[in-house]
Amino acid sequence: MSERVPAIIDVEASGFGRGSYPIEIGFARGDRDVESYLIKPPPTWTHWTEEAEEMHGITRTMLEEEGITPRDVALILNEKLRGITVYSDAWSFDSSWVGRLFDEAELVQRFRIETINRLLAPEEMERWQATKTLLWNEFHIDRHRAANDVRVLQETYLRVTQP
């Protein structure tokens, strides 16, 4: 692919604010290959809100049955993203939740997370939200699932940065 596409990361969480933790992490590298993982919460991660569950549709049962440990997810992220910068459209939330994952895993994070805004000119930032909304309607996929979100974010980036 000739177009330069940034690596993107997205995190779904148990809720918002203090005590919330990551329950799904998805990423897309520059080659547009997408991966996502459900995270089985350790016993000390107890915060849960119904509002967040309604948004992403991920249940505690799904996490228990299909999730993998925070350590295993952290190891995968370090292996697949080592040495690169991944971009987020919700940097403050996503970097905090990824930090919590790596703290629990007792591992050093080997990649950086930056805000997608660093890559955008002011006029591109002005087109960002409308373009993203258009793509959600065009793609007909569920919002607030990490794999879907990173696909839409990469495509939004391509569309707003095209001359």
C-alpha positions in Angstrom: 0.0 0.0 0.0 1.5 3.3 -1.0 -0.4 5.5 1.5 1.1 6.1 4.9 -1.3 4.9 7.5 -0.6 5.3 11.2 -0.9 2.5 13.7 -4.0 2.9 15.8 -5.0 1.6 19.3 -8.4 1.5 21.0 -9.4 0.4 24.4 -12.9 -0.6 25.7 -13.2 -0.4 29.5 -15.3 -1.5 32.4 -16.5 2.0 33.0 -15.3 5.5 33.2 -13.1 7.3 35.8 -11.5 6.0 38.9 -11.3 2.2 39.2 -12.1 1.4 35.6 -9.9 -1.0 33.7 -9.4 -2.3 30.2 -11.6 -5.1 29.0 -10.7 -5.1 25.3 -7.8 -3.8 23.3 -7.6 -3.5 19.6 -4.9 -2.2 17.3 -4.2 -1.8 13.6 -0.7 -1.5 12.4 0.4 0.5 9.4 -0.3 -2.5 7.1 -3.9 -2.2 8.3 -3.8 -5.7 9.9 -6.2 -5.6 12.9 -6.1 -7.6 16.1 -8.2 -7.3 19.3 -8.2 -9.2 22.6 -10.7 -9.5 25.4 -9.1 -9.2 28.8 -10.0 -11.5 31.7 -10.0 -9.2 34.7 -8.0 -10.3 37.7 -9.9 -10.6 41.0 -8.8 -7.1 42.2 -10.4 -5.5 39.2 -14.0 -5.1 40.4 -15.3 -1.8 39.0 -18.1 -2.3 36.5 -20.8 0.0 35.1 -24.0 -1.0 33.3 -23.6 2.2 31.1 -20.3 1.0 29.7 -21.6 -2.5 29.1 -24.5 -1.1 27.2 -22.1 0.9 25.0 -19.7 -1.9 24.1 -21.9 -4.9 24.6 -19.2 -6.8 26.4 -20.4 -8.8 29.4 -18.4 -10.0 32.4 -19.3 -13.6 31.3 -17.7 -12.9 27.9 -14.5 -11.8 29.6 -14.4 -14.8 31.9 -15.0 -17.2 29.0 -13.2 -15.6 26.1 -10.7 -13.2 27.8 -7.0 -13.8 28.3 -4.9 -12.6 31.2 -3.6 -9.0 31.4 -0.1 -10.4 31.3 -0.7 -12.3 28.1 -2.3 -9.3 26.4 0.6 -7.1 27.5 3.1 -9.6 26.1 1.2 -9.7 22.8 1.1 -5.9 22.6 4.8 -5.6 23.3 5.6 -8.2 20.7 3.4 -6.8 17.9 3.9 -3.0 18.7 7.5 -2.9 20.0 9.3 0.3 19.2 6.5 2.0 17.4 4.1 4.8 18.2 0.4 4.0 18.1 -2.3 6.7 17.9 -5.5 7.1 19.8 -8.5 9.4 19.4 -9.0 9.2 23.2 -5.4 9.4 24.4 -6.0 10.3 28.0 -8.4 7.3 28.6 -6.6 4.8 26.4 -3.1 5.5 27.7 -4.3 5.3 31.3 -6.0 1.9 30.7 -3.0 0.5 28.8 -0.9 1.7 31.8 -3.1 -0.2 34.2 -2.8 -3.3 32.0 1.0 -3.1 32.1 1.1 -2.4 35.8 -1.0 -5.5 36.5 1.2 -7.5 34.1 4.3 -6.2 35.8 5.9 -5.5 32.4 7.4 -2.4 30.8 5.4 -1.1 27.9 7.6 -1.2 24.8 5.6 1.1 22.5 4.3 4.7 22.7 0.8 6.0 22.6 0.1 9.5 21.2 -3.0 11.4 20.4 -4.1 11.2 16.7 -4.4 15.0 16.8 -0.6 15.2 16.6 -0.8 14.0 13.0 -3.6 16.3 11.8 -3.6 19.8 10.5 -6.3 22.1 11.9 -8.4 21.8 8.8 -8.2 18.0 9.0 -9.2 18.1 12.7 -12.2 20.1 11.7 -13.3 17.3 9.3 -12.5 14.5 11.7 -15.8 14.0 13.6 -18.1 14.4 10.6 -15.9 12.0 8.5 -15.9 9.4 11.3 -19.6 9.6 11.7 -20.1 9.2 7.9 -17.8 6.1 8.0 -19.8 4.5 10.9 -22.9 4.8 8.8 -21.1 3.6 5.6 -19.5 0.5 7.3 -22.6 -0.7 9.2 -20.5 -2.2 12.0 -20.9 -2.1 15.8 -19.3 0.9 17.5 -17.3 0.6 20.7 -15.7 -2.7 19.8 -12.0 -2.2 19.6 -11.3 -3.9 16.2 -14.1 -2.0 14.5 -13.1 1.3 16.1 -9.5 1.0 14.9 -10.6 0.2 11.3 -12.9 3.2 11.3 -10.1 5.4 12.8 -7.6 4.4 10.2 -10.1 5.0 7.4 -11.1 8.4 8.9 -7.4 9.4 9.0 -7.0 8.5 5.3 -10.1 10.4 4.2 -9.3 13.6 6.2 -5.7 13.7 5.0 -6.4 13.2 1.3 -5.9 16.3 -0.7 
